[in-house]
């Protein structure tokens, strides 16, 4: 016979509501679902899986790939697009920033770069790039000519 005074944590969580200031049970449930989705041991996810887990349409994910350099799908030999676990985390966070916090695309990009320690590619002025490429070409010509004379 079960002792009436023995309460398991499962019973407490299943049958009691916790009413503390600032405690939101719905947020707790969402967080548990998010952790369960991300907690799997999978290394890669198909586009359809990412879409289902993040609750974002495949077309939106594709447009984010074009917009954000840090969302990038790999392609298998059969042409299927796959994403890493980090991509899934970024996509979920992007959705949260854009929908729940109302950030613009630029604001969400900056926040993701900060939170995931990503760097924005440094843009190089085209004239500077041409100058450097010209210098490299000249050096390569010198190397080629020195190899031909020996």
Chimera marker file (.cmm) of the C-alpha trace (Angstrom):
<marker_set name="trace">
<marker id="1" x="0.000" y="0.000" z="0.000" r="1" g="1" b="0" radius="0.5"/>
<marker id="2" x="1.270" y="3.449" z="-0.945" r="1" g="1" b="0" radius="0.5"/>
<marker id="3" x="2.086" y="5.908" z="1.791" r="1" g="1" b="0" radius="0.5"/>
<marker id="4" x="-0.290" y="8.857" z="1.530" r="1" g="1" b="0" radius="0.5"/>
<marker id="5" x="2.386" y="11.310" z="2.559" r="1" g="1" b="0" radius="0.5"/>
<marker id="6" x="4.900" y="10.316" z="-0.107" r="1" g="1" b="0" radius="0.5"/>
<marker id="7" x="4.654" y="12.731" z="-3.011" r="1" g="1" b="0" radius="0.5"/>
<marker id="8" x="6.799" y="12.294" z="-6.029" r="1" g="1" b="0" radius="0.5"/>
<marker id="9" x="8.044" y="15.221" z="-8.049" r="1" g="1" b="0" radius="0.5"/>
<marker id="10" x="6.050" y="13.898" z="-11.022" r="1" g="1" b="0" radius="0.5"/>
<marker id="11" x="2.861" y="14.050" z="-8.953" r="1" g="1" b="0" radius="0.5"/>
<marker id="12" x="3.628" y="17.542" z="-7.752" r="1" g="1" b="0" radius="0.5"/>
<marker id="13" x="4.396" y="18.836" z="-11.257" r="1" g="1" b="0" radius="0.5"/>
<marker id="14" x="1.364" y="17.089" z="-12.731" r="1" g="1" b="0" radius="0.5"/>
<marker id="15" x="-1.180" y="18.096" z="-10.110" r="1" g="1" b="0" radius="0.5"/>
<marker id="16" x="-0.131" y="21.385" z="-8.549" r="1" g="1" b="0" radius="0.5"/>
<marker id="17" x="-0.033" y="24.831" z="-10.010" r="1" g="1" b="0" radius="0.5"/>
<marker id="18" x="2.747" y="27.055" z="-8.800" r="1" g="1" b="0" radius="0.5"/>
<marker id="19" x="1.579" y="30.628" z="-8.278" r="1" g="1" b="0" radius="0.5"/>
<marker id="20" x="4.596" y="32.844" z="-7.745" r="1" g="1" b="0" radius="0.5"/>
<marker id="21" x="4.914" y="36.410" z="-8.974" r="1" g="1" b="0" radius="0.5"/>
<marker id="22" x="6.561" y="36.335" z="-12.390" r="1" g="1" b="0" radius="0.5"/>
<marker id="23" x="5.988" y="32.592" z="-12.843" r="1" g="1" b="0" radius="0.5"/>
<marker id="24" x="4.258" y="31.709" z="-16.077" r="1" g="1" b="0" radius="0.5"/>
<marker id="25" x="3.345" y="28.061" z="-16.508" r="1" g="1" b="0" radius="0.5"/>
<marker id="26" x="2.833" y="28.487" z="-20.262" r="1" g="1" b="0" radius="0.5"/>
<marker id="27" x="6.398" y="29.760" z="-20.635" r="1" g="1" b="0" radius="0.5"/>
<marker id="28" x="7.640" y="26.751" z="-18.673" r="1" g="1" b="0" radius="0.5"/>
<marker id="29" x="5.774" y="24.393" z="-20.998" r="1" g="1" b="0" radius="0.5"/>
<marker id="30" x="7.119" y="26.185" z="-24.090" r="1" g="1" b="0" radius="0.5"/>
<marker id="31" x="10.655" y="26.006" z="-22.710" r="1" g="1" b="0" radius="0.5"/>
<marker id="32" x="10.307" y="22.272" z="-22.025" r="1" g="1" b="0" radius="0.5"/>
<marker id="33" x="9.060" y="21.683" z="-25.580" r="1" g="1" b="0" radius="0.5"/>
<marker id="34" x="11.909" y="23.756" z="-27.000" r="1" g="1" b="0" radius="0.5"/>
<marker id="35" x="14.478" y="21.825" z="-24.960" r="1" g="1" b="0" radius="0.5"/>
<marker id="36" x="12.901" y="18.523" z="-26.015" r="1" g="1" b="0" radius="0.5"/>
<marker id="37" x="13.111" y="19.528" z="-29.677" r="1" g="1" b="0" radius="0.5"/>
<marker id="38" x="16.711" y="20.683" z="-29.377" r="1" g="1" b="0" radius="0.5"/>
<marker id="39" x="17.746" y="17.951" z="-26.983" r="1" g="1" b="0" radius="0.5"/>
<marker id="40" x="17.853" y="15.221" z="-29.571" r="1" g="1" b="0" radius="0.5"/>
<marker id="41" x="21.211" y="13.814" z="-30.528" r="1" g="1" b="0" radius="0.5"/>
<marker id="42" x="20.756" y="14.487" z="-34.243" r="1" g="1" b="0" radius="0.5"/>
<marker id="43" x="23.597" y="16.264" z="-35.970" r="1" g="1" b="0" radius="0.5"/>
<marker id="44" x="21.701" y="17.303" z="-39.095" r="1" g="1" b="0" radius="0.5"/>
<marker id="45" x="18.081" y="18.040" z="-39.923" r="1" g="1" b="0" radius="0.5"/>
<marker id="46" x="16.186" y="18.095" z="-43.209" r="1" g="1" b="0" radius="0.5"/>
<marker id="47" x="14.416" y="21.301" z="-44.229" r="1" g="1" b="0" radius="0.5"/>
<marker id="48" x="11.040" y="19.720" z="-43.435" r="1" g="1" b="0" radius="0.5"/>
<marker id="49" x="12.195" y="18.819" z="-39.920" r="1" g="1" b="0" radius="0.5"/>
<marker id="50" x="13.511" y="22.321" z="-39.291" r="1" g="1" b="0" radius="0.5"/>
<marker id="51" x="10.221" y="23.744" z="-40.540" r="1" g="1" b="0" radius="0.5"/>
<marker id="52" x="8.158" y="21.471" z="-38.274" r="1" g="1" b="0" radius="0.5"/>
<marker id="53" x="10.272" y="21.986" z="-35.145" r="1" g="1" b="0" radius="0.5"/>
<marker id="54" x="10.617" y="25.764" z="-35.520" r="1" g="1" b="0" radius="0.5"/>
<marker id="55" x="7.053" y="26.201" z="-36.834" r="1" g="1" b="0" radius="0.5"/>
<marker id="56" x="8.372" y="28.260" z="-39.742" r="1" g="1" b="0" radius="0.5"/>
<marker id="57" x="7.454" y="27.620" z="-43.366" r="1" g="1" b="0" radius="0.5"/>
<marker id="58" x="10.153" y="26.200" z="-45.661" r="1" g="1" b="0" radius="0.5"/>
<marker id="59" x="9.826" y="29.274" z="-47.898" r="1" g="1" b="0" radius="0.5"/>
<marker id="60" x="10.566" y="31.546" z="-44.947" r="1" g="1" b="0" radius="0.5"/>
<marker id="61" x="13.636" y="29.505" z="-44.045" r="1" g="1" b="0" radius="0.5"/>
<marker id="62" x="14.812" y="29.727" z="-47.656" r="1" g="1" b="0" radius="0.5"/>
<marker id="63" x="14.360" y="33.497" z="-47.645" r="1" g="1" b="0" radius="0.5"/>
<marker id="64" x="16.283" y="33.739" z="-44.355" r="1" g="1" b="0" radius="0.5"/>
<marker id="65" x="19.107" y="31.786" z="-45.989" r="1" g="1" b="0" radius="0.5"/>
<marker id="66" x="19.350" y="34.536" z="-48.608" r="1" g="1" b="0" radius="0.5"/>
<marker id="67" x="19.019" y="37.339" z="-46.062" r="1" g="1" b="0" radius="0.5"/>
<marker id="68" x="21.314" y="36.062" z="-43.289" r="1" g="1" b="0" radius="0.5"/>
<marker id="69" x="24.788" y="34.732" z="-44.051" r="1" g="1" b="0" radius="0.5"/>
<marker id="70" x="24.760" y="32.608" z="-40.874" r="1" g="1" b="0" radius="0.5"/>
<marker id="71" x="21.729" y="30.495" z="-41.906" r="1" g="1" b="0" radius="0.5"/>
<marker id="72" x="23.109" y="28.082" z="-44.444" r="1" g="1" b="0" radius="0.5"/>
<marker id="73" x="21.936" y="24.665" z="-45.574" r="1" g="1" b="0" radius="0.5"/>
<marker id="74" x="24.298" y="22.007" z="-46.764" r="1" g="1" b="0" radius="0.5"/>
<marker id="75" x="23.349" y="19.763" z="-49.657" r="1" g="1" b="0" radius="0.5"/>
<marker id="76" x="23.608" y="15.981" z="-49.690" r="1" g="1" b="0" radius="0.5"/>
<marker id="77" x="24.731" y="13.988" z="-52.723" r="1" g="1" b="0" radius="0.5"/>
<marker id="78" x="21.066" y="13.383" z="-53.552" r="1" g="1" b="0" radius="0.5"/>
<marker id="79" x="20.392" y="17.149" z="-53.504" r="1" g="1" b="0" radius="0.5"/>
<marker id="80" x="18.514" y="17.186" z="-50.196" r="1" g="1" b="0" radius="0.5"/>
<marker id="81" x="19.096" y="20.292" z="-48.084" r="1" g="1" b="0" radius="0.5"/>
<marker id="82" x="20.292" y="19.689" z="-44.534" r="1" g="1" b="0" radius="0.5"/>
<marker id="83" x="20.916" y="21.967" z="-41.577" r="1" g="1" b="0" radius="0.5"/>
<marker id="84" x="23.134" y="21.667" z="-38.512" r="1" g="1" b="0" radius="0.5"/>
<marker id="85" x="21.805" y="21.770" z="-34.953" r="1" g="1" b="0" radius="0.5"/>
<marker id="86" x="23.254" y="25.281" z="-34.595" r="1" g="1" b="0" radius="0.5"/>
<marker id="87" x="21.216" y="26.369" z="-37.648" r="1" g="1" b="0" radius="0.5"/>
<marker id="88" x="18.074" y="25.064" z="-35.945" r="1" g="1" b="0" radius="0.5"/>
<marker id="89" x="18.880" y="27.030" z="-32.807" r="1" g="1" b="0" radius="0.5"/>
<marker id="90" x="19.490" y="30.178" z="-34.865" r="1" g="1" b="0" radius="0.5"/>
<marker id="91" x="16.249" y="29.748" z="-36.825" r="1" g="1" b="0" radius="0.5"/>
<marker id="92" x="14.223" y="29.295" z="-33.634" r="1" g="1" b="0" radius="0.5"/>
<marker id="93" x="15.860" y="32.386" z="-32.127" r="1" g="1" b="0" radius="0.5"/>
<marker id="94" x="15.303" y="34.383" z="-35.330" r="1" g="1" b="0" radius="0.5"/>
<marker id="95" x="11.609" y="33.540" z="-35.262" r="1" g="1" b="0" radius="0.5"/>
<marker id="96" x="11.380" y="34.612" z="-31.633" r="1" g="1" b="0" radius="0.5"/>
<marker id="97" x="13.185" y="37.905" z="-32.280" r="1" g="1" b="0" radius="0.5"/>
<marker id="98" x="11.125" y="38.775" z="-35.339" r="1" g="1" b="0" radius="0.5"/>
<marker id="99" x="7.689" y="37.656" z="-34.159" r="1" g="1" b="0" radius="0.5"/>
<marker id="100" x="7.702" y="38.029" z="-30.373" r="1" g="1" b="0" radius="0.5"/>
<marker id="101" x="10.120" y="40.893" z="-29.848" r="1" g="1" b="0" radius="0.5"/>
<marker id="102" x="9.243" y="42.768" z="-33.039" r="1" g="1" b="0" radius="0.5"/>
<marker id="103" x="12.804" y="43.390" z="-34.180" r="1" g="1" b="0" radius="0.5"/>
<marker id="104" x="13.592" y="44.329" z="-37.762" r="1" g="1" b="0" radius="0.5"/>
<marker id="105" x="15.691" y="42.008" z="-39.919" r="1" g="1" b="0" radius="0.5"/>
<marker id="106" x="18.757" y="44.166" z="-39.263" r="1" g="1" b="0" radius="0.5"/>
<marker id="107" x="18.081" y="44.203" z="-35.514" r="1" g="1" b="0" radius="0.5"/>
<marker id="108" x="17.577" y="40.439" z="-35.425" r="1" g="1" b="0" radius="0.5"/>
<marker id="109" x="20.785" y="39.961" z="-37.403" r="1" g="1" b="0" radius="0.5"/>
<marker id="110" x="22.783" y="42.048" z="-34.922" r="1" g="1" b="0" radius="0.5"/>
<marker id="111" x="21.243" y="40.238" z="-31.947" r="1" g="1" b="0" radius="0.5"/>
<marker id="112" x="21.974" y="36.788" z="-33.431" r="1" g="1" b="0" radius="0.5"/>
<marker id="113" x="25.563" y="37.841" z="-34.161" r="1" g="1" b="0" radius="0.5"/>
<marker id="114" x="25.955" y="38.921" z="-30.528" r="1" g="1" b="0" radius="0.5"/>
<marker id="115" x="24.248" y="35.917" z="-28.954" r="1" g="1" b="0" radius="0.5"/>
<marker id="116" x="25.932" y="33.285" z="-31.126" r="1" g="1" b="0" radius="0.5"/>
<marker id="117" x="29.324" y="35.073" z="-31.255" r="1" g="1" b="0" radius="0.5"/>
<marker id="118" x="29.229" y="35.484" z="-35.026" r="1" g="1" b="0" radius="0.5"/>
<marker id="119" x="31.170" y="38.106" z="-36.923" r="1" g="1" b="0" radius="0.5"/>
<marker id="120" x="29.828" y="40.138" z="-39.779" r="1" g="1" b="0" radius="0.5"/>
<marker id="121" x="31.997" y="39.713" z="-42.863" r="1" g="1" b="0" radius="0.5"/>
<marker id="122" x="34.075" y="42.835" z="-43.337" r="1" g="1" b="0" radius="0.5"/>
<marker id="123" x="33.260" y="44.466" z="-46.630" r="1" g="1" b="0" radius="0.5"/>
<marker id="124" x="36.201" y="45.523" z="-48.771" r="1" g="1" b="0" radius="0.5"/>
<marker id="125" x="35.927" y="48.453" z="-51.117" r="1" g="1" b="0" radius="0.5"/>
<marker id="126" x="36.117" y="47.205" z="-54.738" r="1" g="1" b="0" radius="0.5"/>
<marker id="127" x="39.013" y="49.549" z="-55.595" r="1" g="1" b="0" radius="0.5"/>
<marker id="128" x="41.084" y="48.221" z="-52.698" r="1" g="1" b="0" radius="0.5"/>
<marker id="129" x="40.287" y="44.651" z="-53.747" r="1" g="1" b="0" radius="0.5"/>
<marker id="130" x="41.390" y="45.396" z="-57.327" r="1" g="1" b="0" radius="0.5"/>
<marker id="131" x="44.638" y="46.911" z="-56.066" r="1" g="1" b="0" radius="0.5"/>
<marker id="132" x="45.445" y="43.860" z="-53.926" r="1" g="1" b="0" radius="0.5"/>
<marker id="133" x="44.566" y="41.458" z="-56.746" r="1" g="1" b="0" radius="0.5"/>
<marker id="134" x="46.772" y="43.416" z="-59.147" r="1" g="1" b="0" radius="0.5"/>
<marker id="135" x="49.685" y="43.184" z="-56.680" r="1" g="1" b="0" radius="0.5"/>
<marker id="136" x="49.161" y="39.436" z="-56.298" r="1" g="1" b="0" radius="0.5"/>
<marker id="137" x="49.054" y="39.014" z="-60.088" r="1" g="1" b="0" radius="0.5"/>
<marker id="138" x="52.322" y="40.932" z="-60.477" r="1" g="1" b="0" radius="0.5"/>
<marker id="139" x="53.993" y="38.809" z="-57.800" r="1" g="1" b="0" radius="0.5"/>
<marker id="140" x="52.777" y="35.631" z="-59.497" r="1" g="1" b="0" radius="0.5"/>
<marker id="141" x="54.166" y="36.866" z="-62.826" r="1" g="1" b="0" radius="0.5"/>
<marker id="142" x="57.552" y="37.478" z="-61.192" r="1" g="1" b="0" radius="0.5"/>
<marker id="143" x="57.520" y="33.995" z="-59.665" r="1" g="1" b="0" radius="0.5"/>
<marker id="144" x="56.564" y="32.401" z="-63.002" r="1" g="1" b="0" radius="0.5"/>
<marker id="145" x="59.286" y="34.297" z="-64.869" r="1" g="1" b="0" radius="0.5"/>
<marker id="146" x="61.915" y="33.286" z="-62.294" r="1" g="1" b="0" radius="0.5"/>
<marker id="147" x="60.889" y="29.653" z="-62.646" r="1" g="1" b="0" radius="0.5"/>
<marker id="148" x="61.087" y="29.839" z="-66.459" r="1" g="1" b="0" radius="0.5"/>
<marker id="149" x="64.613" y="31.283" z="-66.468" r="1" g="1" b="0" radius="0.5"/>
<marker id="150" x="66.093" y="28.485" z="-64.352" r="1" g="1" b="0" radius="0.5"/>
<link id1="1" id2="2" r="1" g="1" b="0" radius="0.2"/>
<link id1="2" id2="3" r="1" g="1" b="0" radius="0.2"/>
<link id1="3" id2="4" r="1" g="1" b="0" radius="0.2"/>
<link id1="4" id2="5" r="1" g="1" b="0" radius="0.2"/>
<link id1="5" id2="6" r="1" g="1" b="0" radius="0.2"/>
<link id1="6" id2="7" r="1" g="1" b="0" radius="0.2"/>
<link id1="7" id2="8" r="1" g="1" b="0" radius="0.2"/>
<link id1="8" id2="9" r="1" g="1" b="0" radius="0.2"/>
<link id1="9" id2="10" r="1" g="1" b="0" radius="0.2"/>
<link id1="10" id2="11" r="1" g="1" b="0" radius="0.2"/>
<link id1="11" id2="12" r="1" g="1" b="0" radius="0.2"/>
<link id1="12" id2="13" r="1" g="1" b="0" radius="0.2"/>
<link id1="13" id2="14" r="1" g="1" b="0" radius="0.2"/>
<link id1="14" id2="15" r="1" g="1" b="0" radius="0.2"/>
<link id1="15" id2="16" r="1" g="1" b="0" radius="0.2"/>
<link id1="16" id2="17" r="1" g="1" b="0" radius="0.2"/>
<link id1="17" id2="18" r="1" g="1" b="0" radius="0.2"/>
<link id1="18" id2="19" r="1" g="1" b="0" radius="0.2"/>
<link id1="19" id2="20" r="1" g="1" b="0" radius="0.2"/>
<link id1="20" id2="21" r="1" g="1" b="0" radius="0.2"/>
<link id1="21" id2="22" r="1" g="1" b="0" radius="0.2"/>
<link id1="22" id2="23" r="1" g="1" b="0" radius="0.2"/>
<link id1="23" id2="24" r="1" g="1" b="0" radius="0.2"/>
<link id1="24" id2="25" r="1" g="1" b="0" radius="0.2"/>
<link id1="25" id2="26" r="1" g="1" b="0" radius="0.2"/>
<link id1="26" id2="27" r="1" g="1" b="0" radius="0.2"/>
<link id1="27" id2="28" r="1" g="1" b="0" radius="0.2"/>
<link id1="28" id2="29" r="1" g="1" b="0" radius="0.2"/>
<link id1="29" id2="30" r="1" g="1" b="0" radius="0.2"/>
<link id1="30" id2="31" r="1" g="1" b="0" radius="0.2"/>
<link id1="31" id2="32" r="1" g="1" b="0" radius="0.2"/>
<link id1="32" id2="33" r="1" g="1" b="0" radius="0.2"/>
<link id1="33" id2="34" r="1" g="1" b="0" radius="0.2"/>
<link id1="34" id2="35" r="1" g="1" b="0" radius="0.2"/>
<link id1="35" id2="36" r="1" g="1" b="0" radius="0.2"/>
<link id1="36" id2="37" r="1" g="1" b="0" radius="0.2"/>
<link id1="37" id2="38" r="1" g="1" b="0" radius="0.2"/>
<link id1="38" id2="39" r="1" g="1" b="0" radius="0.2"/>
<link id1="39" id2="40" r="1" g="1" b="0" radius="0.2"/>
<link id1="40" id2="41" r="1" g="1" b="0" radius="0.2"/>
<link id1="41" id2="42" r="1" g="1" b="0" radius="0.2"/>
<link id1="42" id2="43" r="1" g="1" b="0" radius="0.2"/>
<link id1="43" id2="44" r="1" g="1" b="0" radius="0.2"/>
<link id1="44" id2="45" r="1" g="1" b="0" radius="0.2"/>
<link id1="45" id2="46" r="1" g="1" b="0" radius="0.2"/>
<link id1="46" id2="47" r="1" g="1" b="0" radius="0.2"/>
<link id1="47" id2="48" r="1" g="1" b="0" radius="0.2"/>
<link id1="48" id2="49" r="1" g="1" b="0" radius="0.2"/>
<link id1="49" id2="50" r="1" g="1" b="0" radius="0.2"/>
<link id1="50" id2="51" r="1" g="1" b="0" radius="0.2"/>
<link id1="51" id2="52" r="1" g="1" b="0" radius="0.2"/>
<link id1="52" id2="53" r="1" g="1" b="0" radius="0.2"/>
<link id1="53" id2="54" r="1" g="1" b="0" radius="0.2"/>
<link id1="54" id2="55" r="1" g="1" b="0" radius="0.2"/>
<link id1="55" id2="56" r="1" g="1" b="0" radius="0.2"/>
<link id1="56" id2="57" r="1" g="1" b="0" radius="0.2"/>
<link id1="57" id2="58" r="1" g="1" b="0" radius="0.2"/>
<link id1="58" id2="59" r="1" g="1" b="0" radius="0.2"/>
<link id1="59" id2="60" r="1" g="1" b="0" radius="0.2"/>
<link id1="60" id2="61" r="1" g="1" b="0" radius="0.2"/>
<link id1="61" id2="62" r="1" g="1" b="0" radius="0.2"/>
<link id1="62" id2="63" r="1" g="1" b="0" radius="0.2"/>
<link id1="63" id2="64" r="1" g="1" b="0" radius="0.2"/>
<link id1="64" id2="65" r="1" g="1" b="0" radius="0.2"/>
<link id1="65" id2="66" r="1" g="1" b="0" radius="0.2"/>
<link id1="66" id2="67" r="1" g="1" b="0" radius="0.2"/>
<link id1="67" id2="68" r="1" g="1" b="0" radius="0.2"/>
<link id1="68" id2="69" r="1" g="1" b="0" radius="0.2"/>
<link id1="69" id2="70" r="1" g="1" b="0" radius="0.2"/>
<link id1="70" id2="71" r="1" g="1" b="0" radius="0.2"/>
<link id1="71" id2="72" r="1" g="1" b="0" radius="0.2"/>
<link id1="72" id2="73" r="1" g="1" b="0" radius="0.2"/>
<link id1="73" id2="74" r="1" g="1" b="0" radius="0.2"/>
<link id1="74" id2="75" r="1" g="1" b="0" radius="0.2"/>
<link id1="75" id2="76" r="1" g="1" b="0" radius="0.2"/>
<link id1="76" id2="77" r="1" g="1" b="0" radius="0.2"/>
<link id1="77" id2="78" r="1" g="1" b="0" radius="0.2"/>
<link id1="78" id2="79" r="1" g="1" b="0" radius="0.2"/>
<link id1="79" id2="80" r="1" g="1" b="0" radius="0.2"/>
<link id1="80" id2="81" r="1" g="1" b="0" radius="0.2"/>
<link id1="81" id2="82" r="1" g="1" b="0" radius="0.2"/>
<link id1="82" id2="83" r="1" g="1" b="0" radius="0.2"/>
<link id1="83" id2="84" r="1" g="1" b="0" radius="0.2"/>
<link id1="84" id2="85" r="1" g="1" b="0" radius="0.2"/>
<link id1="85" id2="86" r="1" g="1" b="0" radius="0.2"/>
<link id1="86" id2="87" r="1" g="1" b="0" radius="0.2"/>
<link id1="87" id2="88" r="1" g="1" b="0" radius="0.2"/>
<link id1="88" id2="89" r="1" g="1" b="0" radius="0.2"/>
<link id1="89" id2="90" r="1" g="1" b="0" radius="0.2"/>
<link id1="90" id2="91" r="1" g="1" b="0" radius="0.2"/>
<link id1="91" id2="92" r="1" g="1" b="0" radius="0.2"/>
<link id1="92" id2="93" r="1" g="1" b="0" radius="0.2"/>
<link id1="93" id2="94" r="1" g="1" b="0" radius="0.2"/>
<link id1="94" id2="95" r="1" g="1" b="0" radius="0.2"/>
<link id1="95" id2="96" r="1" g="1" b="0" radius="0.2"/>
<link id1="96" id2="97" r="1" g="1" b="0" radius="0.2"/>
<link id1="97" id2="98" r="1" g="1" b="0" radius="0.2"/>
<link id1="98" id2="99" r="1" g="1" b="0" radius="0.2"/>
<link id1="99" id2="100" r="1" g="1" b="0" radius="0.2"/>
<link id1="100" id2="101" r="1" g="1" b="0" radius="0.2"/>
<link id1="101" id2="102" r="1" g="1" b="0" radius="0.2"/>
<link id1="102" id2="103" r="1" g="1" b="0" radius="0.2"/>
<link id1="103" id2="104" r="1" g="1" b="0" radius="0.2"/>
<link id1="104" id2="105" r="1" g="1" b="0" radius="0.2"/>
<link id1="105" id2="106" r="1" g="1" b="0" radius="0.2"/>
<link id1="106" id2="107" r="1" g="1" b="0" radius="0.2"/>
<link id1="107" id2="108" r="1" g="1" b="0" radius="0.2"/>
<link id1="108" id2="109" r="1" g="1" b="0" radius="0.2"/>
<link id1="109" id2="110" r="1" g="1" b="0" radius="0.2"/>
<link id1="110" id2="111" r="1" g="1" b="0" radius="0.2"/>
<link id1="111" id2="112" r="1" g="1" b="0" radius="0.2"/>
<link id1="112" id2="113" r="1" g="1" b="0" radius="0.2"/>
<link id1="113" id2="114" r="1" g="1" b="0" radius="0.2"/>
<link id1="114" id2="115" r="1" g="1" b="0" radius="0.2"/>
<link id1="115" id2="116" r="1" g="1" b="0" radius="0.2"/>
<link id1="116" id2="117" r="1" g="1" b="0" radius="0.2"/>
<link id1="117" id2="118" r="1" g="1" b="0" radius="0.2"/>
<link id1="118" id2="119" r="1" g="1" b="0" radius="0.2"/>
<link id1="119" id2="120" r="1" g="1" b="0" radius="0.2"/>
<link id1="120" id2="121" r="1" g="1" b="0" radius="0.2"/>
<link id1="121" id2="122" r="1" g="1" b="0" radius="0.2"/>
<link id1="122" id2="123" r="1" g="1" b="0" radius="0.2"/>
<link id1="123" id2="124" r="1" g="1" b="0" radius="0.2"/>
<link id1="124" id2="125" r="1" g="1" b="0" radius="0.2"/>
<link id1="125" id2="126" r="1" g="1" b="0" radius="0.2"/>
<link id1="126" id2="127" r="1" g="1" b="0" radius="0.2"/>
<link id1="127" id2="128" r="1" g="1" b="0" radius="0.2"/>
<link id1="128" id2="129" r="1" g="1" b="0" radius="0.2"/>
<link id1="129" id2="130" r="1" g="1" b="0" radius="0.2"/>
<link id1="130" id2="131" r="1" g="1" b="0" radius="0.2"/>
<link id1="131" id2="132" r="1" g="1" b="0" radius="0.2"/>
<link id1="132" id2="133" r="1" g="1" b="0" radius="0.2"/>
<link id1="133" id2="134" r="1" g="1" b="0" radius="0.2"/>
<link id1="134" id2="135" r="1" g="1" b="0" radius="0.2"/>
<link id1="135" id2="136" r="1" g="1" b="0" radius="0.2"/>
<link id1="136" id2="137" r="1" g="1" b="0" radius="0.2"/>
<link id1="137" id2="138" r="1" g="1" b="0" radius="0.2"/>
<link id1="138" id2="139" r="1" g="1" b="0" radius="0.2"/>
<link id1="139" id2="140" r="1" g="1" b="0" radius="0.2"/>
<link id1="140" id2="141" r="1" g="1" b="0" radius="0.2"/>
<link id1="141" id2="142" r="1" g="1" b="0" radius="0.2"/>
<link id1="142" id2="143" r="1" g="1" b="0" radius="0.2"/>
<link id1="143" id2="144" r="1" g="1" b="0" radius="0.2"/>
<link id1="144" id2="145" r="1" g="1" b="0" radius="0.2"/>
<link id1="145" id2="146" r="1" g="1" b="0" radius="0.2"/>
<link id1="146" id2="147" r="1" g="1" b="0" radius="0.2"/>
<link id1="147" id2="148" r="1" g="1" b="0" radius="0.2"/>
<link id1="148" id2="149" r="1" g="1" b="0" radius="0.2"/>
<link id1="149" id2="150" r="1" g="1" b="0" radius="0.2"/>
</marker_set>
